[in-house]
Structures are given as C-alpha cells and as structure tokens.
Amino acid sequence: MRIFIDSSVFIRHYYGVETALTLLDTAINKNDAAISQNVVEEVFFKLLYMETKRIYGKTGKYRTKKNFIRNPEKFGLVKEYIEGFFNRKYRTGYY
C-alpha cells in the first residue's frame, strides 16, 4: 500500500516524538512511502522557523531567512536532517 507522508510527521520525527518514529518506520519498511517536493520544502522551512524561535527567542519568515543566511552553522542539524534523511530514504516526486 502506498502511504503519503505529510510534513507534520517529519517535524515530529526530527524532534524525536515516539509515535512519529514508529509511523515512519512502518511507512518506510512495510509500505511504499511517498512524499512530494513541496513536503520537503515545507519541512525545511518549518524546522528553520522552529529552530529560529528556539535559538533566538523570536521568529518570523524574514527573521528566519536572515538568521539562516547570516548564521548557517547554527542550523547545521536541520540541514543534515534534510540532506541525510530525504536524499537517502526517499526519491521525491508527485504521486
């Protein structure tokens, strides 16, 4: 069975929520998991947004962009997650 995975599952997976870990494991290993390029972009932006709030205490789309451009090293874990997880586990495309 093909299962489409939305961005909220990946956000929870990034932060280690147990149900998201289990859901992704099941979707990947026991089913045919699918995502779209839009989901990858949404996950990346949401994680940057949430990490901006955590690191700087304030956020907003312009503040997030500015902080990411000026201090990309502070967002290294987000970048590693996106590159590592999505590049290795999924081939993105519309399904």
URWO-V179812 format. One record per residue. N is the residue number from 0. PSI is psi in whole degrees, -180 to 180 (NA if undefined). NEAR is the number of other C-alpha atoms within 10 Angstrom. Layout:
N/PSI/NEAR  N/PSI/NEAR
This chain:
0/136/8  1/131/12  2/125/13  3/129/14  4/124/17  5/168/16  6/-34/19  7/-33/14  8/-42/16  9/-37/24  10/-48/18  11/-37/14  12/-44/17  13/-40/18  14/6/11  15/22/11  16/125/13  17/-43/10  18/-35/12  19/-38/18  20/-45/17  21/-44/12  22/-46/13  23/-40/17  24/-45/13  25/-45/13  26/-39/18  27/-45/17  28/-25/9  29/-4/11  30/-176/13  31/93/12  32/143/19  33/144/18  34/170/19  35/165/18  36/-34/12  37/-37/14  38/-43/17  39/-46/18  40/-42/12  41/-42/17  42/-46/21  43/-49/19  44/-44/16  45/-41/18  46/-41/21  47/-43/23  48/-48/21  49/-38/16  50/-33/20  51/-44/22  52/-44/15  53/-44/11  54/-46/12  55/-13/11  56/-13/9  57/156/13  58/177/18  59/161/12  60/-36/12  61/-39/10  62/-41/15  63/-49/20  64/-47/17  65/-46/12  66/-36/18  67/-41/18  68/-42/11  69/-34/9  70/61/11  71/-26/13  72/-27/11  73/-16/15  74/22/17  75/-38/12  76/-37/14  77/-47/20  78/-44/16  79/-41/11  80/-50/15  81/-51/19  82/-47/14  83/-50/11  84/-52/13  85/-35/14  86/-33/11  87/-38/9  88/-26/11  89/149/13  90/114/13  91/154/15  92/169/11  93/135/10  94/NA/9
